[in-house]
Every structure is written in structure tokens, then in C-alpha cells.
Amino acid sequence: MAKKKTKPKRSIKPHTLYEISGSTIKRKNKTCPKCGKGIYLAKHSNRLTCGKCGYSEFESKSGEKKSEQK
């Protein structure tokens, strides 16, 4: 069988995840409500998800956030 073509993985750029104002550093992503501090939700096109526990928040077209637990 022939080898499958794979896309190269995009690396996460750390400067896009943080906001610096003066002498304080603030994280841009939201924290997971189930896991607590230190675990952040990943941003996708229509949802926010936790990679550890699977918690998801979906955004509808009207802009409301709808949470769903796994």
C-alpha cells in the first residue's frame, strides 16, 4: 500500500496565548470549570473544549454559549 500524505502540524505560537500590559501577564484562553486552575480550553471554530476532561462549550449563531459535558 502507498503511504498516506499527511499535513505538517502547526506549532502553537506562545506569544498569541498571552496578553502583556505593563508588568502583568494575562492568559487569553478561558479556564476549564471542571478541572480548575491551570487547565485551559482550546479554541475551535465553533466551540471551546478541554483536552483533559472533554468539557465543551458550543457557540450558536446568535452568539449564545451553550455548555455540554461529556
Steps between C-alpha positions, in 0.01 A plus 500: 500500500611853435580734785236756591586865458482686829486870568780643710384597851475869574691602809331713765654842525526596869478873433142454373382338829599781739425870530762727658398833647758686704649258751211249497450198279147375431397173334257550208333156509226410748564245779305173525221521763526125577879462521577833666800730481783411265290314241388718209232456233618468141337730244343337195289658226166454679588373850736505798621159624709359784760247393515338842135429594316559169286794622362703206331836454327552166425841351175532310451737206322756723811528720370309804726247668364154567695264726501122467673247718643172381 
